[in-house]
Amino acid sequence: MVKKIKPTDINNPDHLESSQETQMETLAKLKKLQERLAEIEDRVENTEEKYKRVLADYQNQARRHKEQESVIVRMASAILIEKLLLSLDSLQLAQSHLKDQGLQMVIDQFKLTFAEEGLSSIESDNKEFDPLTMDCIEVVPGEKDKIIETVSQGYFLHDRVLRPAKVKVGSGLPPNNN
């Protein structure tokens, strides 16, 4: 609200003092408002930072939860696949003796299903012995640290060893020719 100044008030010294006091009060109020605004801006900035941290924590927690869920599903399927591998081993052993076409189709179906679930075989024949993916069950004459024979096939499930290959490893001695 603007006060109308009368021409007679301009020359009045009391009017000048009250006008200065009003300006001083207005400046003091303005300064307090500016300080309050700065405080509110700081609080808003701090609140935004906290919000961003909480949001990032939530997103990280959601990501970890998804990863744990997929690990649990993989582990559950790993247990089942490991049990079914014993049946596959038995079928392959029977096939090596019978040479039956129908049995081979069943074995191929097993292998296809396992491959779809992320199972792959560990290549071991004529390779260097790798203790991370293979178990040495016997040391036999032959080229040192080379796989001489694979006794039981090993498998990866996705990127982890599900079952190490059981192998016979060369000792470095020449084979006996009897």
C-alpha positions as CSV (number, residue, x, y, z in Angstrom):
1,M,0.0,0.0,0.0
2,V,1.5,3.3,-1.1
3,K,0.9,6.3,1.1
4,K,0.1,9.5,-0.6
5,I,2.4,12.3,0.5
6,K,0.9,15.7,1.0
7,P,3.1,18.7,0.0
8,T,3.0,19.9,3.6
9,D,4.4,16.5,4.8
10,I,7.6,16.7,2.8
11,N,8.9,19.6,4.8
12,N,7.8,18.0,8.1
13,P,10.8,16.4,9.8
14,D,8.6,13.9,11.7
15,H,7.4,12.5,8.4
16,L,11.0,12.0,7.2
17,E,11.8,10.0,10.4
18,S,8.7,7.8,10.1
19,S,9.5,7.2,6.4
20,Q,13.0,6.2,7.2
21,E,11.8,3.9,10.0
22,T,9.4,2.3,7.6
23,Q,12.1,1.7,5.1
24,M,14.4,0.3,7.8
25,E,11.6,-2.0,8.9
26,T,11.0,-3.1,5.3
27,L,14.7,-3.7,4.7
28,A,14.9,-5.8,8.0
29,K,11.9,-7.8,6.9
30,L,13.4,-8.3,3.4
31,K,16.7,-9.4,4.9
32,K,14.8,-11.9,7.2
33,L,12.9,-13.2,4.2
34,Q,16.1,-13.6,2.2
35,E,17.7,-15.5,5.0
36,R,14.5,-17.7,5.3
37,L,14.6,-18.3,1.6
38,A,18.3,-19.3,1.7
39,E,17.4,-21.7,4.6
40,I,14.5,-23.2,2.6
41,E,16.7,-23.5,-0.5
42,D,19.3,-25.4,1.5
43,R,16.7,-27.7,3.0
44,V,15.3,-28.4,-0.5
45,E,18.7,-29.1,-1.8
46,N,19.5,-31.5,1.1
47,T,16.1,-33.2,0.6
48,E,16.8,-33.6,-3.1
49,E,20.2,-35.2,-2.3
50,K,18.7,-37.5,0.2
51,Y,15.9,-38.4,-2.3
52,K,18.5,-39.2,-5.0
53,R,20.5,-41.4,-2.6
54,V,17.4,-43.2,-1.4
55,L,16.3,-43.7,-5.0
56,A,19.7,-45.0,-6.0
57,D,19.7,-47.4,-3.0
58,Y,16.3,-48.6,-4.0
59,Q,17.3,-49.2,-7.6
60,N,20.5,-51.1,-6.4
61,Q,18.4,-53.2,-4.0
62,A,15.9,-54.0,-6.7
63,R,18.8,-55.0,-9.1
64,R,20.4,-57.2,-6.3
65,H,17.0,-58.8,-5.6
66,K,16.6,-59.7,-9.3
67,E,20.1,-61.1,-9.5
68,Q,19.5,-63.2,-6.3
69,E,16.2,-64.4,-7.7
70,S,17.9,-65.6,-10.9
71,V,20.7,-67.3,-8.9
72,I,18.1,-69.1,-6.9
73,V,16.3,-70.3,-10.1
74,R,19.6,-71.4,-11.6
75,M,20.6,-73.3,-8.5
76,A,17.2,-75.0,-8.4
77,S,17.5,-76.1,-12.0
78,A,21.2,-77.1,-11.3
79,I,20.1,-79.6,-8.7
80,L,17.5,-81.1,-11.0
81,I,19.9,-81.1,-14.0
82,E,22.6,-82.8,-11.9
83,K,20.2,-85.6,-11.0
84,L,19.1,-86.0,-14.6
85,L,22.7,-86.2,-15.7
86,L,23.0,-89.5,-13.9
87,S,20.1,-90.9,-16.0
88,L,21.8,-89.5,-19.2
89,D,25.1,-91.2,-18.2
90,S,23.2,-94.5,-17.8
91,L,21.5,-94.1,-21.2
92,Q,24.8,-93.3,-22.9
93,L,26.4,-96.4,-21.3
94,A,23.5,-98.5,-22.5
95,Q,23.8,-96.9,-26.0
96,S,27.5,-97.7,-26.2
97,H,26.5,-101.4,-25.9
98,L,23.2,-101.6,-27.7
99,K,23.6,-99.1,-30.6
100,D,19.9,-98.6,-30.7
101,Q,18.5,-95.8,-32.9
102,G,15.5,-95.1,-30.6
103,L,17.7,-94.9,-27.5
104,Q,20.0,-92.4,-29.4
105,M,16.9,-90.2,-30.1
106,V,16.1,-90.1,-26.4
107,I,19.7,-89.2,-25.6
108,D,19.7,-86.4,-28.2
109,Q,16.4,-85.1,-26.7
110,F,18.0,-85.0,-23.3
111,K,21.1,-83.1,-24.7
112,L,18.9,-80.6,-26.6
113,T,16.8,-79.9,-23.5
114,F,20.0,-79.5,-21.3
115,A,21.5,-77.1,-23.9
116,E,18.3,-75.0,-23.8
117,E,18.8,-74.7,-20.1
118,G,22.4,-73.6,-20.4
119,L,24.2,-76.9,-20.0
120,S,27.4,-77.4,-22.1
121,S,30.0,-80.1,-22.0
122,I,33.6,-79.7,-20.8
123,E,35.9,-80.6,-23.6
124,S,38.7,-82.7,-22.2
125,D,39.9,-85.3,-24.7
126,N,43.6,-84.7,-25.7
127,K,43.6,-81.4,-23.7
128,E,45.9,-80.2,-21.0
129,F,44.7,-81.1,-17.5
130,D,42.8,-78.2,-15.9
131,P,42.1,-78.7,-12.2
132,L,39.4,-76.2,-12.2
133,T,37.2,-78.2,-14.6
134,M,38.5,-81.7,-14.3
135,D,39.1,-84.3,-11.6
136,C,42.1,-86.7,-12.1
137,I,41.0,-90.1,-11.0
138,E,44.1,-91.9,-12.3
139,V,47.6,-91.2,-13.5
140,V,48.6,-93.4,-16.4
141,P,51.6,-93.7,-18.7
142,G,51.4,-91.1,-21.5
143,E,52.3,-87.5,-22.3
144,K,52.7,-85.5,-19.2
145,D,49.6,-83.6,-18.0
146,K,47.6,-84.5,-21.1
147,I,44.2,-86.1,-20.8
148,I,44.6,-89.7,-21.9
149,E,41.0,-90.8,-21.3
150,T,37.7,-89.1,-20.2
151,V,36.0,-91.5,-17.8
152,S,33.0,-89.3,-17.1
153,Q,31.9,-86.2,-19.1
154,G,32.0,-82.9,-17.2
155,Y,29.5,-80.1,-17.7
156,F,29.2,-76.3,-17.4
157,L,25.8,-74.8,-16.4
158,H,25.9,-71.3,-17.8
159,D,29.4,-70.1,-16.7
160,R,29.9,-72.4,-13.7
161,V,31.2,-75.9,-13.5
162,L,28.3,-78.1,-12.6
163,R,30.2,-81.4,-12.7
164,P,33.9,-81.7,-13.4
165,A,35.1,-84.2,-15.9
166,K,36.6,-87.3,-14.4
167,V,39.8,-88.0,-16.4
168,K,42.9,-90.1,-16.6
169,V,46.0,-88.0,-16.9
170,G,49.4,-88.8,-18.5
171,S,52.3,-89.3,-16.1
172,G,55.1,-88.4,-18.5
173,L,56.3,-92.0,-18.8
174,P,56.1,-93.8,-22.1
175,P,53.2,-96.3,-22.5
176,N,54.0,-99.9,-22.1
177,N,53.7,-101.8,-25.3
178,N,53.0,-105.4,-24.4
